[in-house]
Structure formats: C-alpha cells, structure tokens
Amino acid sequence: VLFLLFCSCPQTLCVDSSRQMGNRLDAPDDLDPSEQLEPFHRDPHQWGWFVNELFDRLRANDPDLFALKLREMRLGIDGARDLLNGIQSNETLLRIDLSFNHFRPEAVALLSRFLYENKHLQELILNHNPLSQEGIRILSEPLLHNSVLLVLGLENTRMSLRACECLSEILQFNNSLTDVNVSGNNLKAAGAKLISQALPHTSSLTRLQMADNSIGDRGVKYIAVGMTRNRSLKILDLTRNEIGVQGIRNFSYLLEDVTCFLEVLELADNFTTAEGCRELCEHLPHLREMRVLGIRGNSVGDMGCHYLEASVLSPLCQGLKLDTLDLSENVITQNGLKRICNIINVQNQLRQLDLTGNGVGVDGGNAMVKALESNTSLTTLFHGSTAIPNDVLKKLSTLINRNRAAASLPPDSSALSRKGRTRPSFSQMEAEDRAAPHADFTHLMAQLRAGELRSLVISGQKLGTGSLGTVRTLAHAIVKGRIVSKLDLMGNELDAEDTQLICAALAKECSVTSLNLSSNKIHGAGAITVSHLMVKSRRLTALYLSDNNIGNDGADKVFQALASHPSLKTLALDFNNLSTTASLAKVFVENSVLQALWLAGNKYDDLSMEEVSATLGRNPALTKLDLSLNRFTDTGLQFLGKAIKVGGCIKECLVFRNAVSFSKFSQFEDIVNANK
C-alpha cells in the first residue's frame, strides 16, 4: 500500500501543478480524452451574450443592424457556421468585419456558400485570418460571378503566388468590386506582376491597397504598366514597399504618355529620398487628377521641398488639383517649410497638410503663420513633434479655425494636436469620408435638437472616422435636445477623443439610462472618460463597452465607479483584453445593485477565478454572469462553482469555450441550475 501511494503522489502533484499554471487548451492528464471539452469545436451557438445577441439580431432581420463588426472573437469554423445560419436569411446586413478570427479554408468554405447567393452584402473584411492559398481559391469561386460585393479586405491572409493568381482572376472577371486590400502579404514583385495583369481588364476597381508587400522597384514598374491601360483606379496605396529612386522613375515615366486618372497616391515609408521626389515632381503635370500625395517617411529633406515648389508652381501644373500633402517625418527644416509656404501663398488651393516629425522650429512656425494670414484654403494641419513653441501654435490654431469657419466646418483643435502615427493617413480619411453616410444623420440631428427623440440608434455609420466633425455635431445636438435616455453608437469606430465629446454632452443633463459604445476604438482612455460619466450620471442602468480593447487600467476605473453606483444593473465588458480582477472582486463586496455582468472573450485564468470567487457571493442582486471564451481550466471552474453554490444568487452563468472537461462542466451546470 505504501509503495502504491508513493507512486501515485508525484502524478497527482504534476496534474495539479499544470492546472495552476493555467494550461488553457490542454485538458488535465487524468481525464478520459472523450471527456475533454474542445473550446473551439463543442457547444455551437454559445459565444456569450454579446455575440449570441448579434447572431439573434441577424436571424431576426433587425433593420438597425446593417453593419456587423466581429473582430478578434476567435470564432473559427464553429463561429463561421453560426454566422452562416444568421446571414443566409438576413436581408439588411451591408457590411461585415471578421478580422482576427482564426478563419482557415474550412471556415471560408462555409462563407463562400453565402456569397454564391448574396444579394445585399457590400463589404466583407477578412483581414488577419490564415486563409492561405486554399482559402483564397475557395473564396474566388463565388466572387467571379458576384455582382453585389463592393469592398474586399484580405490584409495579412498569408497569400501565396497561387493565391495571387486567383485574386487576379477575381479582379478581371468581377464587375462590382471597387475596393480591394491585399496589404501585408509579402507578395514581392512576382505577386505585383500578377495583380497588374488584371488592371487593364477591370472597369470597377477604384481603390487598391498594397502596403507592406516588399514589391520593390520591379514590382512598382509592373503596377505602372497595368495602370497604363486602366481608367478606373483612383486610389493606390504602396506604403512600405521598399521602393527606391529607380522605382519612382519607372512609375512616373510609364504614366507620362497616358491620361492617368489617379487621385490619391500613398508612397509613405519607402526609399524615395530627394532624388526620387524630383523624378515624381517632374511628372506631376501628367497626373492632373492627383488630389492627395503621401510621401511620409521618405527623407526627401529641404531639397525635396524645393523640387515640389518648382513643380507645383510651374505653368505646366496650372490645372493640377493637388489639395492634400503628407510630408511628415521627412527631415525638413525651416528652410524646406518656407518652400511649402510659398506654395500656400501662391496657389491658395492646399486644404490639408501634415508636417508631423519635422524639426521646423520657431522660424518655420512663424513662416507658416505668415503664409496663413493671406490663405483661406488650408483647413487641416498636423504639427506633432515639430518643435514649434506654444504661442506660435495658438496663432496657427486661430488661423486654421478661421479657414474652417469660412468653409462651413466645425472648429477642430484635434487636427492641430494629434501626433505621430496615431493619426490616419490622408488616403484613409478620403476613403472613410466617402464610406460614411451623412444624409440620414443630418435628419436625425435635426430631430434630436428639436427634442423629438428620446432614443437614438446610430450603429455602423463610422461616425468616428471622418474629418467632418460628425461626432461634435452629435454632441451639440444631445446638449440641445436634453432628453436622450437611450443612446446606441455601436460599431462607429469612435476613439477616446470622440468618447470624451459624447460623455461631456451626456453629463450636461445626466438623463441617459442606457449607453451602448460596443465595437468601437475607445481603448483605456475612453473607458476612463466613461467612468467619469458614471460618477455623474446616477440614472444609468445599462452600459455596454464590449469589444473596445480597454485593457486592465480602463476596466479598473469602470469597476471603481461601478462599486458605488446606485442604479447600474447591466454592464458589458466582453472582448476587452482583461486579465486582472482585484477591482472586480471589490465590486462584489461594495455594489448591491448590479444584476448582469458580461466578461466573455477576455484573459481570465484560474488565479483570476480564485480571486473573484472569494467575494462573488457578496452581491445578492447579481443573477447573470458571462465568462465564456476565457482561459481558466477545471481548477478555476471549481472555485467558481463553490462561490455560486455558497452565494445561491447566480441563476445563469455561461462558461462555454474555456479549457474545462465535460464532466466538470456538467457538475457546474448542476450547481447553477440548483439556484434556479
């Protein structure tokens, strides 16, 4: 007996140790393999309340759900199957973003069934999924004949040359696609050649994004050859493609003898230098439709600004439509900026200018002030990290806002303060402004200002991406109308600054009872702003912040505000990259109002469950808890089960798609059902 005990102890210790380390996908060694719960292949239709609700709205043809963002949800093939069941009968969905979802060829095969019969979906984003050659091949079959889809996102999908051949066929034979993104696939020159072969045959493609593909000088030559017989392409993004002087020379020379309709050219972070800038500027007269030119991070220096001035002010460029220029991070000093100021003075056409990361200093700032005194066109100026003193910046801000007022644009200090690579490129802003529908928005704002709306739902309209001040307009309308009680802004790509404007407006009257900011980009800073609103708005009963990547710091502030909140009954924090639980544990002790808490799709492990379980039963009101798609194992589930059994209040607790065994999962369900 002693011998048997001695032999069995190390094995027991080993199993327990592995659980404490939180092996989230490996089942404990002492389980029967048939009992293991594979988190990505069992329990279909269970993704936590947040995703399940979206799928239910799809199946119900919700008229307000025409844009669906399901990024980083770890859906895999099970999720693709559930999604297919929802969208097959749906007739309202126009846009869907499925980036970062572990979609492999098997999942794409399911989606392709829908694309064969698609009559309404206009935008499909599959960025950052390992589709590989087979996935692109499967996707190409329905797209060859699809006449509805307008936008296709295939960024960083592990495309091979064979996949490029399939994409080339799609571009040749599909007559509806207007925007295709194949960035980040390392296509090199051979892939660029295949894509260029399709350009003469496409009559619908207006935007092609090929950033981060290392196509080099040869690759850009192939693209230029294809463009010589293309009349539809208007936006071309060749950011970070190792393009040097020879590449710019080839690109410019080939377009010299044809009528080029290109309006936006993005060449950021290549190896253009001043010599490449000279080659491009010499051929600007042949690019008469060019409105946006981005040459960020190309080290063109002051000499590049000299070439640009000479070309733009040349009589040959009198019909040039250039109104947006990105010169950020180009080693430009005050001498180079004075050349740009001459363009501003003489032409009076430039609307947007980016000088971020150029050490123009005091003299450059004063030169810009002098140029703007007689200029009425420049309405957007980025100046981050330019060593311009604050007093000069205030003068610049005054002059820019004067021009914005003359152009019927709202004052926008953010254009002068946003720094570095956090800002979008001008080519992104151009495309996103066109994508955002503003007609219905204007009508809604009129109703809101008149006090006719108590409930406002604006989802999937990309309010936070444009430079038209739509969020500011919304904030002013909320203050004017005063009576908004329910506000749903899900899926609008709102950032922290947008959130600050909205929360400041809502805090004026503190009448809001339900606020939905899910599927935006508010991050931690935006969550902190929301926590300040929670302190002021004591009527708030439901708050949805799912899928915002707010992180632990942002969540801590929300939990601190929740601890003493007198009315909040529902809080959704799914898919927010959360892992610490100290502040959450305090909520269960200090709060006695919260009824439903959604925490699916985070990074809570066994230690997190142990910490939470210590106080979970203290809140008698809490009856619903969602911990699906986290990282705890049987050990964490046991801690959770004991707390629920002792507390006796929680009647619904979702733990699907965690690394727990089927037997322990069944025991846990029995505990929860006993509370019902």
C-alpha positions in Angstrom: 0.0 0.0 0.0 2.8 2.4 0.9 4.5 1.6 -2.4 1.4 2.4 -4.4 0.8 5.6 -2.5 4.4 6.7 -3.2 4.0 6.0 -6.9 0.7 7.9 -7.2 1.7 11.1 -5.4 4.0 12.6 -8.0 1.4 12.1 -10.7 -1.2 13.9 -8.6 1.2 16.7 -7.9 2.0 17.0 -11.6 -1.6 17.3 -12.6 -2.4 19.9 -10.0 0.7 21.9 -11.0 -0.3 22.0 -14.6 -3.7 23.4 -13.6 -2.2 26.1 -11.5 0.0 27.2 -14.5 -3.2 27.7 -16.5 -2.8 25.4 -19.5 -5.9 26.8 -21.2 -6.2 24.4 -24.1 -4.7 21.2 -22.7 -7.0 19.1 -20.6 -5.7 17.6 -17.3 -3.8 14.3 -17.8 -6.2 12.3 -15.5 -9.2 12.8 -17.8 -10.6 10.4 -20.4 -9.9 12.0 -23.8 -13.5 11.5 -24.8 -14.5 13.8 -22.0 -12.3 16.7 -23.0 -14.2 19.9 -24.0 -12.5 21.3 -27.0 -13.3 25.0 -26.7 -13.4 25.8 -30.4 -15.4 22.7 -31.5 -18.1 21.9 -28.9 -21.2 23.7 -27.9 -22.2 25.5 -31.1 -24.4 28.6 -30.8 -22.7 29.5 -27.5 -20.5 32.6 -27.8 -21.5 34.6 -24.7 -24.4 37.1 -24.6 -22.7 39.7 -26.7 -22.1 37.6 -29.8 -25.2 35.5 -29.4 -27.3 38.6 -29.3 -25.8 39.8 -32.6 -26.4 36.5 -34.2 -30.0 36.6 -33.0 -30.5 40.1 -34.4 -29.1 38.8 -37.7 -31.6 36.0 -37.9 -34.4 38.4 -36.9 -33.5 40.8 -39.8 -33.0 43.7 -37.4 -33.3 46.8 -39.6 -30.8 48.7 -37.4 -28.1 46.1 -37.9 -26.7 46.8 -41.3 -23.0 46.8 -40.2 -21.5 44.0 -38.1 -18.1 44.1 -36.5 -16.9 40.8 -35.1 -13.1 41.4 -34.8 -11.0 39.2 -32.6 -13.9 37.0 -31.5 -12.0 33.7 -32.0 -15.0 32.4 -34.0 -13.1 29.7 -36.1 -15.2 27.2 -38.1 -17.9 26.9 -35.4 -18.4 30.7 -35.5 -18.5 30.7 -39.3 -21.2 28.0 -39.2 -23.3 30.0 -36.8 -22.7 33.2 -38.7 -23.8 31.5 -41.9 -27.1 30.4 -40.3 -27.7 34.0 -39.4 -26.9 35.8 -42.6 -28.4 33.3 -45.0 -31.9 34.6 -44.3 -30.8 38.1 -43.4 -31.7 40.9 -45.9 -30.4 44.0 -44.1 -26.7 43.4 -43.5 -24.5 45.5 -45.7 -21.0 45.4 -44.1 -19.3 42.7 -42.0 -15.8 42.8 -40.5 -14.4 39.3 -39.5 -10.8 40.2 -38.9 -8.6 38.2 -36.4 -11.0 35.2 -36.1 -8.7 32.2 -36.8 -10.6 31.6 -40.1 -9.0 28.8 -42.1 -10.0 27.4 -45.5 -12.8 25.3 -43.9 -14.4 28.4 -42.5 -14.1 30.2 -45.8 -15.8 27.3 -47.5 -18.9 28.0 -45.3 -18.9 31.7 -46.1 -18.5 31.0 -49.8 -21.9 29.3 -49.8 -23.5 32.6 -48.8 -21.5 34.6 -51.4 -22.9 32.5 -54.2 -26.4 33.8 -53.5 -25.5 37.2 -51.9 -28.0 39.9 -52.9 -27.2 42.6 -50.3 -23.7 42.3 -48.6 -21.5 45.1 -50.0 -18.4 44.9 -47.7 -16.6 41.8 -46.5 -13.4 42.2 -44.4 -11.3 39.0 -43.7 -8.1 40.7 -42.6 -5.6 38.9 -40.4 -7.0 35.4 -40.9 -4.8 32.5 -42.1 -6.8 31.9 -45.3 -3.7 30.7 -47.2 -3.7 29.6 -50.8 -6.7 27.2 -50.4 -8.8 29.8 -48.7 -8.3 32.4 -51.4 -9.1 29.7 -54.1 -12.4 28.8 -52.4 -13.3 32.5 -52.0 -12.5 33.2 -55.6 -15.1 30.8 -57.0 -18.3 32.7 -55.9 -16.6 36.1 -56.3 -16.0 35.5 -60.0 -19.8 35.9 -60.6 -20.8 38.1 -57.6 -22.2 41.4 -58.7 -23.1 43.0 -55.3 -19.9 43.0 -53.2 -18.0 46.3 -53.3 -15.3 46.0 -50.7 -13.0 43.0 -50.0 -10.4 43.0 -47.2 -7.6 40.4 -47.5 -4.8 42.1 -45.5 -2.3 39.7 -44.0 -4.0 36.5 -45.0 -0.9 34.5 -46.0 -1.4 34.8 -49.7 0.9 32.8 -52.0 1.6 33.3 -55.7 -1.1 30.8 -56.5 -3.5 32.8 -54.3 -2.4 35.9 -56.3 -3.4 34.2 -59.5 -6.9 33.6 -58.0 -7.1 37.2 -56.9 -6.1 38.3 -60.4 -8.9 36.3 -61.9 -11.4 37.9 -59.4 -10.3 41.4 -60.5 -10.5 40.5 -64.1 -14.0 38.9 -64.1 -15.8 40.6 -61.2 -17.6 43.7 -62.3 -18.6 45.1 -58.9 -15.5 45.2 -56.6 -14.4 48.8 -56.1 -12.0 48.5 -53.1 -9.5 45.6 -52.5 -7.0 45.4 -49.7 -4.1 42.9 -50.1 -1.6 44.7 -47.8 0.8 42.7 -45.6 1.0 39.6 -47.7 4.7 39.9 -48.8 3.7 39.5 -52.4 7.0 40.8 -53.7 7.5 41.7 -57.4 6.1 38.4 -58.7 2.8 39.0 -56.9 2.6 42.6 -58.1 3.0 41.4 -61.7 0.1 39.0 -61.3 -2.2 41.8 -59.9 -1.0 44.2 -62.6 -2.1 41.8 -65.3 -5.7 42.2 -64.1 -5.7 46.1 -64.1 -6.3 46.5 -67.8 -9.4 44.3 -67.6 -11.1 45.8 -64.5 -13.5 48.7 -65.0 -14.9 48.9 -61.5 -11.8 48.9 -59.2 -11.2 52.4 -57.8 -9.1 51.7 -54.7 -6.2 49.2 -54.4 -4.2 48.8 -51.1 -0.9 47.0 -51.5 1.0 48.3 -48.4 3.7 46.1 -46.8 4.3 43.8 -49.7 8.0 44.4 -50.5 7.3 44.7 -54.2 10.4 46.9 -54.8 11.4 48.8 -57.9 10.4 46.0 -60.3 7.0 45.5 -58.6 6.0 49.2 -58.9 7.0 49.1 -62.6 4.6 46.2 -63.1 1.8 48.1 -61.4 2.5 51.2 -63.6 2.4 49.0 -66.8 -1.0 47.7 -65.7 -2.2 51.3 -65.0 -1.3 52.5 -68.5 -4.4 50.6 -69.7 -6.7 51.2 -66.7 -9.2 54.0 -66.5 -10.9 53.3 -63.2 -8.2 53.2 -60.4 -8.3 56.4 -58.4 -6.6 55.4 -55.0 -3.3 53.5 -54.9 -1.5 52.7 -51.6 2.1 51.5 -51.9 3.2 52.3 -48.3 6.3 50.4 -47.1 7.2 48.6 -50.3 11.0 49.2 -50.5 10.5 51.5 -53.5 13.6 53.5 -54.3 14.6 56.2 -56.8 14.6 53.8 -59.8 11.1 52.6 -58.9 9.7 56.1 -58.8 11.4 56.9 -62.1 9.9 53.8 -63.8 6.4 54.6 -62.3 6.4 58.2 -63.4 7.9 57.6 -66.8 5.4 54.9 -67.8 2.4 57.2 -66.9 3.8 60.1 -68.9 2.2 59.2 -72.2 -1.2 58.2 -71.0 -4.1 60.0 -69.4 -3.9 58.9 -65.7 -7.0 59.2 -63.5 -5.2 58.6 -60.2 -6.4 60.9 -57.5 -4.7 59.5 -54.3 -1.1 58.2 -54.3 0.3 56.9 -51.0 4.1 56.2 -51.0 4.8 56.5 -47.3 7.9 54.9 -45.7 9.8 53.9 -48.8 13.3 55.0 -50.0 12.3 57.8 -52.3 14.8 60.5 -51.0 15.1 63.9 -52.6 16.2 62.4 -56.0 13.0 60.2 -56.1 10.9 63.3 -55.2 12.5 65.1 -58.1 11.5 62.3 -60.5 7.9 62.3 -59.2 7.7 66.1 -59.4 8.9 66.3 -63.0 6.0 64.1 -64.0 3.3 65.8 -61.9 1.9 67.7 -65.0 0.9 64.3 -66.3 -1.0 63.5 -63.1 -3.6 66.2 -63.4 -6.3 64.4 -61.4 -3.9 64.0 -58.4 -5.5 65.4 -55.2 -3.7 63.6 -52.4 0.0 62.8 -52.3 1.5 61.0 -49.4 5.3 60.8 -49.1 5.7 60.4 -45.3 9.0 59.0 -44.0 11.0 59.2 -47.3 13.8 61.5 -46.2 13.1 64.0 -49.0 14.5 66.8 -46.9 14.6 70.5 -47.9 15.8 69.7 -51.4 12.6 67.6 -51.9 10.5 70.6 -50.9 12.5 72.7 -53.4 11.6 70.3 -56.2 7.9 70.2 -55.1 7.7 74.0 -55.1 9.2 74.3 -58.5 6.9 71.7 -60.0 3.6 72.8 -58.4 4.2 76.5 -59.2 5.3 75.7 -62.8 2.9 76.9 -65.6 2.7 73.3 -66.7 0.9 72.4 -63.5 -1.8 75.1 -63.7 -4.6 72.5 -63.9 -3.2 70.4 -61.1 -5.8 69.5 -58.4 -3.4 68.7 -55.6 -5.0 69.8 -52.3 -3.6 67.3 -49.7 0.0 66.8 -48.9 1.6 64.5 -46.4 5.3 65.5 -45.7 5.6 64.1 -42.2 8.9 62.6 -40.9 11.0 63.8 -43.9 13.9 65.6 -42.2 12.5 69.0 -43.3 13.8 72.2 -41.6 12.5 75.7 -41.6 14.2 76.3 -45.0 12.2 73.5 -46.6 9.0 74.6 -44.9 9.4 78.1 -46.4 9.2 76.4 -49.8 5.9 74.9 -48.9 4.7 78.2 -47.6 5.4 79.7 -51.0 3.0 77.1 -52.4 0.4 78.0 -49.8 0.8 81.7 -50.7 0.7 81.5 -54.4 -1.7 78.6 -55.1 -4.3 79.0 -52.3 -5.5 75.5 -53.0 -4.0 73.2 -50.4 -6.6 72.0 -47.9 -4.7 69.5 -45.7 -1.0 69.4 -44.8 0.9 67.1 -42.5 4.2 68.3 -41.1 4.5 65.8 -38.2 8.0 64.9 -37.1 9.9 67.6 -39.0 12.0 70.0 -36.9 10.9 73.2 -38.4 11.2 75.1 -35.1 10.3 78.7 -34.3 11.3 80.2 -37.7 9.3 77.5 -39.6 6.2 78.1 -37.4 6.4 81.9 -37.9 6.7 81.4 -41.7 3.6 79.2 -41.6 1.7 81.9 -39.6 2.7 84.5 -42.2 1.6 82.3 -45.0 -1.8 81.5 -43.4 -2.6 85.2 -42.8 -3.4 85.6 -46.5 -4.5 82.0 -47.1 -8.2 80.8 -46.9 -7.9 77.2 -48.1 -5.9 75.3 -45.5 -8.3 73.7 -43.0 -6.3 70.8 -41.6 -2.7 70.9 -40.3 -0.9 68.2 -38.4 2.2 69.5 -36.5 3.2 66.9 -33.9 6.9 66.9 -32.9 7.8 69.9 -35.0 9.4 72.0 -32.1 7.0 74.9 -32.8 6.5 76.8 -29.5 3.1 77.0 -27.9 2.5 80.7 -28.6 3.0 80.1 -32.3 0.8 77.1 -32.2 -2.0 79.1 -30.8 -1.7 81.6 -33.7 -1.8 78.6 -36.1 -4.9 77.2 -34.4 -6.7 80.5 -34.7 -5.9 80.9 -38.4 -6.9 77.3 -39.2 -10.2 77.6 -37.4 -10.9 80.8 -39.2 -10.5 78.9 -42.5 -12.7 76.1 -41.2 -15.4 78.5 -40.3 -15.3 80.0 -43.8 -15.6 76.5 -45.3 -18.6 75.7 -43.0 -16.6 73.2 -41.0 -16.7 73.0 -37.2 -13.8 74.2 -35.1 -11.3 71.3 -34.7 -8.4 71.6 -32.4 -7.7 67.9 -32.7 -6.3 68.5 -36.2 -3.5 70.5 -34.7 -2.8 68.3 -31.7 -2.9 64.7 -32.9 0.6 63.4 -33.1 2.7 60.7 -34.8 1.3 57.5 -36.3 -1.9 57.5 -34.3 -3.5 59.7 -36.9 -4.9 58.1 -40.1 -3.2 58.7 -43.4 -5.0 61.2 -45.7 -5.8 58.4 -48.1 -7.6 56.5 -45.3 -9.5 59.7 -44.4 -10.5 60.2 -48.0 -12.0 56.7 -48.4 -13.6 56.7 -44.9 -15.3 60.0 -45.5 -16.9 58.6 -48.7 -18.0 55.4 -46.9 -19.8 57.3 -44.1 -23.5 58.0 -44.9 -24.4 61.5 -43.7 -27.8 62.2 -45.2 -29.8 60.3 -42.6 -27.5 61.5 -39.9 -28.4 65.1 -40.7 -32.1 64.4 -40.4 -31.6 62.6 -37.1 -29.6 65.5 -35.7 -32.4 67.9 -36.6 -34.9 65.7 -34.7 -32.6 65.4 -31.8 -32.0 69.1 -31.5 -35.8 69.7 -31.6 -36.2 67.4 -28.6 -38.2 64.8 -30.6 -36.0 61.8 -29.9 -35.7 60.0 -26.5 -34.0 57.0 -28.0 -31.2 57.3 -30.7 -29.7 54.3 -32.5 -26.8 55.0 -35.0 -24.8 51.8 -35.5 -22.2 51.0 -38.1 -22.1 54.5 -39.6 -18.3 55.2 -39.0 -19.0 58.5 -37.3 -15.6 58.5 -35.7 -13.6 58.1 -38.9 -14.4 61.3 -40.8 -12.9 64.8 -40.6 -16.4 66.4 -41.0 -17.0 66.9 -37.2 -19.9 64.5 -37.1 -19.2 63.5 -33.5 -19.1 67.1 -32.5 -22.4 67.7 -34.3 -23.9 64.8 -32.4 -22.6 66.1 -29.1 -24.1 69.6 -29.7 -27.4 68.0 -30.7 -27.5 65.9 -27.5 -26.9 69.1 -25.4 -29.6 71.0 -27.3 -32.2 68.2 -27.1 -31.6 67.4 -23.4 -33.9 64.4 -23.2 -31.9 61.4 -24.7 -32.4 58.4 -22.4 -31.1 55.7 -24.7 -28.0 56.1 -26.9 -26.7 53.3 -29.1 -23.5 54.1 -31.0 -22.3 50.6 -31.6 -19.7 50.0 -34.4 -18.9 53.6 -35.3 -15.1 53.5 -34.9 -15.2 56.1 -32.1 -11.9 56.8 -30.4 -11.1 58.3 -27.0 -11.5 61.9 -28.2 -14.9 61.1 -29.7 -15.9 59.4 -26.4 -14.9 62.5 -24.5 -17.2 64.7 -26.6 -20.1 62.4 -26.2 -19.7 61.8 -22.5 -19.3 65.6 -21.9 -22.6 66.1 -23.7 -24.4 63.4 -21.8 -23.1 64.7 -18.5 -24.9 68.1 -19.0 -28.3 66.7 -18.3 -27.5 63.2 -16.9 -30.7 61.8 -18.3 -29.2 58.8 -20.1 -30.3 55.4 -18.8 -28.8 53.2 -21.5 -25.5 53.7 -23.3 -24.0 51.4 -25.9 -20.4 52.1 -27.1 -19.6 48.5 -28.1 -17.3 47.7 -31.1 -15.5 51.0 -31.2 -11.9 52.1 -30.5 -12.2 53.9 -27.2 -9.4 51.9 -25.5 -8.3 52.6 -21.9 -8.5 56.4 -22.2 -12.1 56.3 -23.4 -13.1 53.9 -20.7 -11.7 56.3 -18.1 -13.9 59.1 -19.6 -16.9 56.8 -19.4 -16.1 56.1 -15.7 -16.3 59.9 -15.1 -19.7 59.9 -16.7 -20.8 57.0 -14.5 -20.0 59.1 -11.4 -22.2 62.0 -12.6 -25.0 60.0 -14.3 -26.8 58.3 -11.4 -29.7 57.2 -13.6 -27.7 55.0 -15.9 -29.0 51.4 -15.7 -27.2 49.7 -18.7 -23.7 50.2 -20.1 -22.2 48.3 -23.0 -18.5 48.6 -23.7 -17.8 45.3 -25.4 -15.0 44.9 -28.0 -13.1 48.1 -27.3 -9.7 46.8 -26.1 -10.0 49.0 -22.9 -7.4 46.9 -21.0 -7.0 46.4 -17.3 -6.4 50.1 -16.5 -9.6 51.2 -18.2 -11.6 48.4 -16.7 -10.3 49.2 -13.2 -11.7 52.8 -13.5 -15.0 51.4 -14.6 -15.2 48.9 -11.8 -14.3 51.7 -9.2 -17.1 53.8 -10.5 -19.5 50.8 -10.5 -18.7 50.0 -6.8 -20.8 52.9 -5.6 -23.2 53.4 -8.5 -26.8 53.4 -7.3 -28.6 52.2 -10.4 -26.4 50.4 -12.9 -27.9 46.9 -13.5 -26.2 45.7 -16.6 -22.5 46.0 -17.6 -20.9 44.5 -20.7 -17.1 44.3 -20.9 -16.7 41.4 -23.3 -13.6 41.1 -25.6 -11.6 43.8 -23.9 -8.3 42.1 -23.1 -8.9 42.0 -19.4 -6.8 39.7 -17.0 -6.7 41.3 -13.5 -9.6 41.0 -11.1 -8.6 43.0 -8.0 -11.0 45.9 -8.7 -13.7 43.4 -9.9 -13.5 41.5 -6.6 -14.2 44.7 -4.7 -17.3 45.4 -6.8 -19.0 42.3 -5.5 -18.4 43.5 -1.9 -19.4 47.2 -2.3 -22.1 47.0 -5.0 -25.6 45.6 -4.3 -27.4 46.7 -7.5 -25.7 45.0 -10.4 -27.7 42.2 -11.9 -25.9 41.2 -15.1 -22.1 41.2 -15.9 -20.7 40.2 -19.3 -17.0 39.3 -19.3 -16.7 36.9 -22.2 -13.6 36.8 -24.5 -11.1 38.1 -22.0 -7.9 36.5 -20.4 -9.2 35.4 -17.0 -7.4 32.3 -15.9 -7.5 30.0 -12.8 -5.9 32.6 -10.5 -8.4 35.2 -11.6 -11.3 32.8 -10.8 -9.9 32.1 -7.4 -9.6 35.9 -6.6 -13.1 36.6 -7.9 -14.7 33.6 -6.2 -13.6 34.9 -2.8 -16.2 37.8 -3.0 -18.6 36.6 -5.7 -21.4 35.7 -3.4 -21.5 39.0 -1.6 -23.7 40.7 -4.1 -27.3 39.4 -3.7 -28.6 41.2 -6.8 -26.2 39.6 -9.3 -28.0 36.8 -11.2 -26.3 36.6 -14.6 -22.6 36.2 -15.3 -20.9 35.5 -18.6 -17.3 34.1 -18.5 -17.2 32.4 -21.9 -14.1 32.3 -24.1 -11.6 32.9 -21.2 -8.6 30.9 -20.2 -9.5 29.0 -17.0 -9.4 25.3 -16.6 -11.2 22.8 -14.3 -9.4 24.3 -11.3 -10.9 27.8 -12.0 -14.3 26.3 -12.7 -14.3 24.6 -9.3 -13.5 27.9 -7.5 -16.4 29.5 -9.4 -18.8 26.6 -8.7 -18.1 26.8 -4.9 -18.7 30.5 -4.8 -22.0 30.2 -6.7 -23.2 27.3 -4.5 -22.5 29.3 -1.3 -23.9 32.5 -2.6 -27.0 31.0 -4.0 -28.0 34.0 -6.2 -26.5 33.5 -9.6 -29.1 31.7 -11.8 -27.3 31.9 -15.1 -23.5 31.6 -15.6 -22.0 31.0 -19.1 -18.6 29.4 -19.2 -18.6 28.0 -22.7 -15.3 27.6 -24.7 -13.0 27.5 -21.7 -10.5 24.6 -21.3 -12.7 22.6 -18.9 -13.6 18.9 -19.0 -17.0 17.8 -19.9 -17.6 16.1 -16.5 -16.6 19.3 -14.6 -18.7 21.3 -16.9 -21.8 19.1 -16.2 -21.2 19.4 -12.4 -21.0 23.2 -12.7 -24.3 23.3 -14.7 -26.0 21.3 -11.9 -24.8 23.9 -9.3 -26.1 26.8 -11.3 -29.4 25.1 -12.1 -30.0 24.4 -8.4 -30.1 28.2 -7.8 -33.0 28.5 -10.3 
